[in-house]
């Protein structure tokens, strides 16, 4: 734990965080990192939009009260009022400030509906980013670090270096941005620039403009003191044309300030030894019996043939191209020629949803597809499956492969991003039995995916070797405590850079 002299005041600004809101991994990261920094002895404030309608009826949230703070932001010629609700992050002393603005955040979804982003997303998240700094000022938070995440809060960094630079409460504040997925950049037409509150002089190719558009992710990168992304391999990939999505030049320019930190997982939520979603709990010492009970329960719940001798392959994911569903559906018939079972959970492109429903109808008792999301089922698939599929086209970090390793479920992954950094490939018994945790393939190919599944299923028939793979994965440290220490090191580098650029 940090001593008082060493402790930092950290404000984390994010558009979503568990348990208040979630569409993807950003929510897991924001909540878990905040909690881990708190456990290390740092003073942490998490600022989020208050999606009031979406949190109604949730029973797992702490008590939320009005903080009594009101503020107003000029948004393109009109004053927009905001308020702040207050609570704490469960199992921590992290203060959570929820920005209340019904016009912007009382929606049925966070960013889009029916596959289309809200037309006022630039306005919504410009207001939120500007509100973050006003809240810091009015509540006298005096942050050492403001940590923004993705395009929705990228504007925070620009405002901190311009409008708020040197103002009372921000004299030594440094900024860090984490890039969770370069495919989503917050690109808007240039006439949205007044919504940001930034001077038009910053709409240039070095700071806020990209290919004629206002780009809020580029803004965050250009003005941040330090930049992180969610795995070491992804930090390299985003500096290339394939991974940078047009911002690779800026990222190469900032390469010395860019660090890849592999995400962790929340052990309070993802721990087979204490997981209340499971019919039987287990540790690395009791994994064989525990997984056997979880497997039988999963087969009964999903109406699969109840057989202990066949491997179950699970997949919990958004059903989109990025996650490799074109490979999975393309290789399905070859994979299903093997003696195995398949379980799917998720939502996404209607084309893939329909194909998986049809697959389940053609192979009753062998294939099950749950279209939707069920938190308890996600945990039960991780525990009850023997093999987990993640053949992603790209994957900045990925969390499910870590959940799988923690639960003794052997992952099959493609060698990209965080998958490459977290799964050790099984080569042969003599070469890798002491270190291997799963199966890794390189080329984005349905045939290669099918070959890798065939290899894994053949090894599953050798229980002594398979148990070694399971225990290797379960024995690794996947907790956030490791990752949080790396973030603290980045924060200190950001503070040093802030000192160097001080007026």
Order of alpha helices (4+ residues) and beta strands (2+ residues): beta-alpha-beta-alpha-beta-beta-beta-alpha-beta-beta-alpha-beta-alpha-beta-beta-beta-beta-alpha-beta-alpha-alpha-alpha-beta-alpha-beta-alpha-beta-alpha-beta-alpha-beta-alpha-beta-alpha-alpha-beta-alpha-alpha-alpha
